[in-house]
Each structure stands twice: as C-alpha cells, then as structure tokens.
Amino acid sequence: MALQNLRALSEKVSIPLAKKLSWMSPLAITWLTLPVGLAAAALMMLAGRDSYGALMLFGAAVLLIFASILDGFDGTLARQTGRVTRWGDYLDHTLDRVLDITWMVAIGYNMAWVGSATLAWSAAMATMFGSYLGTQAQAVTGSRDYGGFSRADRLAVTGAGLVIASLQILIGWSDFGSLPTPLAHVNLNPMSAILIISGIGGIWTFVKRFSQARNSIQQLDLNDPVPQTSTPSEE
C-alpha cells in the first residue's frame, strides 16, 4: 500500500549511512531487532492507564520505530556491502513473523486495555496467514507478493495506536464503548483498535494474496509445466 512507497525515500538516507557503516555485520543488526522488539512487547503488555503507563506506551512506540528501522537497514547494508545471503533473508523474515505475533499477543494480554486472549490470537493468526501467503508465493514463483495490508502498514497502525493511547491517558479521554458479542467485555480504545484493524487487514491480505498467487501460479503452470514422473508399476 501507500507506506511501501516510502521505501525509496528512506533509502536516500539509509544507503549513504550503510556505506559509512560498512564495517558492521548485517546479521548482527538483524538479530538486534529481536531484543528491541521484545522490549517493546513487554511495555505494550505491562502498560497501565496512569501517567507511568502513558510513558510506557510512548516508549513502546519509540522501540517499535527503532525495530522497524533496523529491520530495513540490515538489508540495505547487506546489499551495499555485497553481503547478501539466503540465511540473512531467511532470518530476517523469521524474526519479522516472531515479532509480529508477539506484539499482537502482548497488546491483547494487556489487562488494563484489552484483556482478551481471543482477540489477541485472532489478530495474530490473521496476521500470520497474510504474511505466510506472501512467503509461500515467493517459494513457488520466485517473487514475493507484498500486496494487501503490508507489514509497513501494520507497524504504522500499531505505532499510531500506541501514541494515541498514551495521549488518551494524558488528556483524560474515555474509551469509546465496547465491542459487540462475543467480545462485549473488551472496550473499544486505541489498543483494541490496533488488533481489530490488524486482524481485518490480515484477512484481507490473505484473500488478496491468495487470488494474486493463484493467477500467477496458474500462468506459470501453463508456461513452464512441472515435470511429470511416472510411478514404476509393481509386479
């Protein structure tokens, strides 16, 4: 979506920086996203609805942004220094999925804001399904599908929701009602909105990427059929 178009703009900064930091290891930066992301998750899950909680939510947003910067910079550094590897790509996607799920679950298990395992895991699984089809399309066709509600979109929604929740505490806003049954026990607020938007976005992404992958794979089957092997007959 639109946020993916910001990649070219960010590279105007990251490419010169990568050339100056060519001594750094791309894999080390990839691994660094994990503790930064887990620290953000801890703040998301433990933040209350007092002034200290507002600070924790704002801190989680800052760490989320930092993790996303690291996530993009490792690839830029690898390309600019000639150290692109299959392992690096695999590790990058693996840690992305780990953090995506961890963040959704952390928000859902925050008892002060959401407190719903059902909503937490529903959003997490919808996110995983959408991401999985992008990766599976790459495995089958050789090109990754970034259509739908992308990771950049989801990070933007999550970061914005955390900041708005922080402001809600400081300004003294009330929640905006509750969700319909069977989630009537969950209040509608910026934190629960993150899960709702991410869940709906994940489902839409799954449908969109499945449709696009089907068309691409069927066309590939026509142009380059899979070699057929016959099973030896048994006597």
C-alpha positions in Angstrom: 0.0 0.0 0.0 1.0 3.7 0.3 3.5 3.2 3.0 5.5 0.8 0.9 6.2 3.8 -1.4 8.2 5.4 1.4 10.9 2.8 0.8 12.6 4.8 -1.9 12.6 7.9 0.3 14.1 6.0 3.2 16.8 4.6 1.0 18.1 8.1 0.3 19.1 8.2 3.9 19.9 4.5 4.6 22.2 3.9 1.6 24.7 6.7 2.4 24.6 5.6 6.1 25.2 2.0 5.1 28.3 3.0 3.1 29.7 4.8 6.2 28.9 1.8 8.5 30.2 -0.9 6.1 32.2 -2.4 9.0 29.0 -3.5 10.7 27.5 -7.0 10.3 24.1 -7.1 8.6 23.3 -10.3 10.6 24.1 -8.6 13.9 21.7 -5.8 13.0 19.0 -8.4 12.1 19.5 -10.1 15.5 19.3 -6.8 17.2 15.7 -6.3 16.1 14.7 -9.2 18.4 15.6 -7.8 21.8 14.4 -4.3 20.8 11.1 -5.8 19.6 10.7 -7.9 22.7 11.3 -4.9 24.9 8.6 -3.0 23.0 6.3 -6.0 23.5 6.9 -6.0 27.3 6.0 -2.3 27.5 2.8 -3.0 25.4 1.7 -5.7 27.7 2.5 -4.1 31.1 1.4 -0.5 30.4 -1.4 0.6 32.7 -3.7 3.6 32.4 -1.8 6.0 34.6 0.9 8.6 33.7 3.6 5.9 34.0 1.6 3.7 31.6 1.4 6.6 29.2 5.2 6.8 29.3 5.5 3.1 28.7 3.2 3.2 25.7 5.2 6.1 24.2 8.4 4.1 24.9 6.9 1.1 23.1 6.1 3.2 20.1 9.7 4.5 20.0 11.1 1.0 20.3 8.7 -0.2 17.6 10.0 2.5 15.2 13.6 1.7 16.1 13.0 -2.0 15.4 11.4 -1.2 12.0 14.4 1.0 11.1 16.8 -1.9 12.0 14.6 -4.3 10.0 15.1 -2.2 6.9 18.7 -1.2 7.4 20.1 -4.7 7.6 19.1 -5.5 4.1 20.3 -2.1 2.8 23.7 -2.7 4.5 23.9 -6.2 3.1 23.2 -5.0 -0.5 25.6 -2.1 -0.3 28.5 -4.1 1.0 28.0 -7.2 -1.1 27.0 -9.5 1.8 23.5 -10.6 0.8 22.9 -14.2 1.8 20.0 -16.6 1.8 20.4 -17.1 5.5 20.2 -13.4 6.1 16.9 -13.2 4.2 15.5 -16.3 6.0 16.5 -14.9 9.4 15.0 -11.5 8.6 11.6 -13.0 7.6 11.6 -15.4 10.6 12.2 -12.6 13.2 9.6 -10.4 11.5 7.0 -13.1 12.0 8.1 -13.7 15.6 7.8 -10.1 16.5 4.5 -9.6 14.6 2.8 -12.3 16.6 4.5 -11.2 19.9 3.2 -7.6 19.5 -0.3 -8.7 18.8 -0.4 -11.1 21.7 1.2 -8.6 24.1 -1.4 -6.0 23.3 -4.3 -8.5 23.7 -3.0 -9.7 27.0 -2.7 -6.2 28.4 -5.4 -6.4 31.1 -5.7 -2.7 31.6 -6.5 -2.0 27.9 -7.8 -5.2 26.2 -7.6 -8.4 28.3 -8.8 -10.8 25.6 -6.9 -13.8 24.6 -9.5 -14.4 21.8 -8.9 -11.1 20.2 -5.1 -11.3 20.7 -4.7 -14.7 19.0 -7.3 -13.9 16.3 -5.4 -10.8 15.2 -2.1 -12.7 15.5 -3.3 -15.7 13.3 -4.9 -13.4 10.7 -1.6 -11.5 10.5 0.3 -14.8 10.2 -1.9 -16.1 7.5 -1.5 -13.0 5.4 2.3 -13.0 5.8 2.5 -16.7 5.1 1.0 -16.4 1.6 3.5 -13.7 0.7 6.3 -16.0 1.7 4.8 -19.1 0.1 4.2 -17.2 -3.2 8.0 -16.4 -3.2 8.8 -20.1 -2.6 6.7 -21.3 -5.5 7.1 -18.4 -8.1 10.4 -16.9 -7.1 8.9 -13.4 -6.4 7.3 -12.2 -3.1 3.8 -10.7 -3.1 3.7 -7.5 -0.9 0.1 -6.7 -1.8 -2.7 -6.1 0.8 -2.2 -4.8 4.3 1.6 -4.8 4.4 3.9 -5.1 7.4 4.7 -1.4 7.0 1.0 -0.6 7.2 0.6 -2.7 10.3 3.6 -1.1 12.0 2.2 2.3 11.2 -1.2 1.4 12.7 0.4 -0.1 15.8 2.7 2.9 16.4 -0.1 5.3 15.9 -2.4 3.4 18.2 0.3 3.3 21.0 0.8 7.1 20.7 -2.9 7.8 20.7 -3.4 5.5 23.7 -0.7 7.4 25.5 -2.4 10.7 24.7 -5.7 9.3 25.9 -4.3 8.8 29.3 -2.7 12.3 29.5 -5.7 14.1 28.2 -8.2 12.0 30.1 -10.3 10.6 27.3 -12.7 7.8 28.0 -13.0 4.6 25.9 -15.4 4.6 23.0 -17.8 1.9 24.2 -17.4 -1.8 24.0 -17.2 -4.4 21.2 -20.2 -6.5 20.1 -20.8 -10.0 21.4 -18.8 -12.3 21.9 -16.2 -9.6 22.7 -18.6 -7.4 24.8 -16.1 -7.5 27.7 -13.5 -5.6 25.5 -13.6 -1.9 25.4 -13.0 0.0 22.1 -9.9 2.1 22.5 -6.7 2.7 20.6 -5.1 -0.6 21.8 -8.0 -2.8 20.9 -8.4 -0.9 17.6 -4.8 -2.0 16.7 -5.9 -5.6 17.0 -9.2 -5.1 15.1 -7.5 -3.3 12.2 -4.6 -5.7 12.1 -7.0 -8.7 12.1 -9.2 -7.4 9.4 -6.1 -6.3 7.4 -4.7 -9.8 7.8 -7.8 -11.5 6.4 -8.0 -9.0 3.5 -4.3 -9.7 2.8 -4.9 -13.4 2.8 -7.7 -13.2 0.3 -5.9 -10.7 -1.9 -2.6 -12.6 -2.0 -4.3 -16.0 -2.5 -6.1 -14.6 -5.5 -3.0 -13.0 -7.0 -0.8 -16.1 -6.3 -3.4 -18.3 -7.9 -3.4 -16.3 -11.1 0.5 -16.2 -11.2 0.9 -19.9 -10.4 -1.7 -21.0 -12.9 0.0 -18.9 -15.6 3.4 -20.3 -14.6 2.0 -23.8 -14.9 0.9 -23.0 -18.4 4.2 -21.5 -19.5 6.5 -23.9 -17.6 4.7 -27.1 -16.6 6.0 -29.1 -13.7 7.9 -32.2 -15.0 5.8 -35.3 -14.6 7.3 -38.5 -13.3 5.6 -41.9 -13.6 5.4 -44.3 -10.8 7.0 -47.7 -11.6 4.5 -50.4 -11.9 4.6 -53.2 -9.3 4.8 -56.7 -10.5 
